[in-house]
Amino acid sequence: MITRILSALVTKAERRIGVKLDYAHQIAQTDFGLMMRYGKIFGFLDPNTKVPAEAYHIARLRGAISADCGTCVEAEINLAKTSGLTEEVINAVLRSDYSTLSDNLRAVAQLTDAVTGTRQDAPEARQIILETYGNAGLIELSYAMNGAALLPGIKRAMGHATTCDLTLLRKMAS
């Protein structure tokens, strides 16, 4: 009974984000406690309350891209679109072309790339984020970027990750 309820919840999440979550179904069918632990990851990622949707979803998109999981990036594109991000912003983020972004959004992308992509520091970008969104905003963006990079690792370890085809994903954003 519990397994069916968990499976129904995963199916609902699949409809929300527009991608299959085969690995989450596998977790749900394997162990209730493990599924509850997995659910805590989403509590870590959501909700977005401290920064504007554009900043939050740019961090999540760049975090997922750094982990190179195509379905994760696809899900992040779908969530960004649902939150009102424009095709132009999404495509700029997918191309790593931040020239059209405002200084504060460019800083979010740059900090995310540094932290999740090259595992380096970007103090100038962090300072812009602190000045724009405050410490609470920096923390929320830290959760967003690192959480979005974490999920592909779980999928990859379980054999469910797919490599990004950013050209195809940019077409999807249109």
N, C-alpha and C positions, 0 to 999 in steps of 0.2 A: 504494500500500500504506500509506504513512504517513498519507495523507489519511483512509483508512478507519479506521485505528487512532485518529486524533484525533477523528473523528466518533463512534466508539464511546465514547470517554472523555467527550465532551460529552453524549451520550445518557445515560450513567451519572450524570453530574452533574444532568441534568434530572430523572431519577427521584429523586435525593436531595433536591433542593430543591422539586420539585413544580411547576415552570414550564418553558416552552419557552425555549431559548437559541438562537434563530435567528441572532442576531448572532454567537455563538460558533461556530456551524456555518459561517457565512460567513467568519470569520477562519480557521478550520481548513482550509477549502477553498481559501483564497486563498494562504496563505504559512505554511510551517512555522515560520520564525523569528518572525513576528508572533504566531503562536499561543503560542510559548514565552514571548514577552514578556507576553502576556495572562495566561498561567499564573502568572507571577511576582506579579501583582496578588493572586492568591488566597493565595500564600505570605505576602504582606504582611498580609492579613486574618486568616488562620488560622495557627496554632491559638490557641485561647483557653486560656491557662494561668496568667494573672496575676490575674484577677478572677473572681468568681462568674458563672455563666451569665446570671443576670438582668441584671447590670450590662452585660455584654458585648452582649447582644441588645437591651437598651434603647438603647445607643449605636448599634448597627447599624440598628435600626428607625427611630430619629429621623433618622439620617443619610440613609437611603433616602427617608424622607418629605420631607426638605428638598430633595431633588433631583427630586421629583414624578414618579416612575416607578412606575406601578401594578404591573407585573410584578415589579419589584425589591422593592417593599414586600411583595407576596404571597410572594415567596421568603423574605424575612426573617421574615414571620409563620410560615411553615412551619418554618424553621430554629429559631425561638424555641420553637415548640410541641414540636418534636423534642427540644429541650434541656430541656424540663420547665417552661417558663414557663406560668403559669396564664392562663386566658382573661381573668380579671379584670385581671391586670397588662398583658397585651397590649392589651386594649381601653382601659385607662387611658392607655397610651402613644399609641395611635392617636387618642384624643380630646384629647390634650395636657392631660389632667386628672391632675396628679401628686399630688393631695391624699391619695390612699390609699397612695402609695409611702413607703417609709422615707426618712429624710433623705439617706442616701448614694445611693439609687437616684434620688431626686428631683434630686440634684446632678448625676448622670450625664446625666439627660434635659435639665436646664437648660444644662449646659455644651455638650452636643451641639447643642441648639437655637441657642445663641449662636454657636458656631463654624461650624456648617454651614448654619444657617438665616439668621441675620442678620449673620454674619461679624463678630461682636463678641467681646469678652472677657467672661468671667464669673469673676472672681477668687474670689468667695466659694464658688461651686460647685467650682472647682478645688481650693481649700483643703480642702474636705470630702472630696473624692476622694483627695487626697494623704494626709490623716489616716486615711482608711479603707483604702485599697489601696496606698499608697506610690507612689513614683516609677515603678516598673515597671508598676503598675496604671494610672497616668495615661497612660503611653506606650501600653500595649496598648489602652486605651479611645480614645486619639487615633487609632490605626490603624483601629480598628473603625468609628468615626463617619465619618472621612474616606474610608476605603476604600469604605464602603457608599454614600457620596455620589458617589464617583468613577465607579463602574460605570454608573449611569444616564447620565452624560455621554458615555461611550463609546457606549452604545446609542443615545442621541439623535443623536449625530453620524453614526451609521451608518443612521439612519432606523428604528430598532426600538423606541424608547421609547413607552410608553403613559402617559397622564395618570392620576394617582391618583383613585380614587373611594373616599374613606375610609369612607363609609357602607357601601358594598358590602364593603370589606375588613374592617370591623369585624364584619359578619355572618359572613365567612369564618373569623374568629378564634373564633367561638362553636362 
